[in-house]
Amino acid sequence: MGGMDRIELRGMSFQGRHGVRDAERETPQQFRVDIEVEADLREAARTDRLADTVDYTKVRAAAREVIEGPSMQLLEALAGAIADRVLRLPHVAAVSVRVVKRPPSMQPIDAAAVHIKRTRA
């Protein structure tokens, strides 16, 4: 994978109801998501065609659908679900997902985050 190109989507923000505590699932809170996709982008660089690259809007939609979707307890589960969806997109060889929140129960805190990487099998 060392020779793969990368596409990065940083600082996406969505409202979701996730957490171990009931209070976290009752009131929507902000989740930030960063996604890095590894793909061979040589063809897209040559052709300048969307069909030859990873569609950024579909990557963002995968994050939004998971964060705005059914409640989960763990950031690990959210990150894993996003990674699974992104890996199904054309041209994606690997994906790294970082999910961040600022749990009220842990204040003061800058962020609680999980960062995972998955590769296409």
Secondary structure, 3 states (H helix, E strand, C coil): CCCCEEEEEEEEEEEECCCCCHHHHHCCEEEEEEEEEEECCHHHHHHCCHHHCCCHHHHHHHHHHHHCCCCCCCHHHHHHHHHHHHHCCCCCCEEEEEEEECCHHHCCCCCEEEEEEEECC
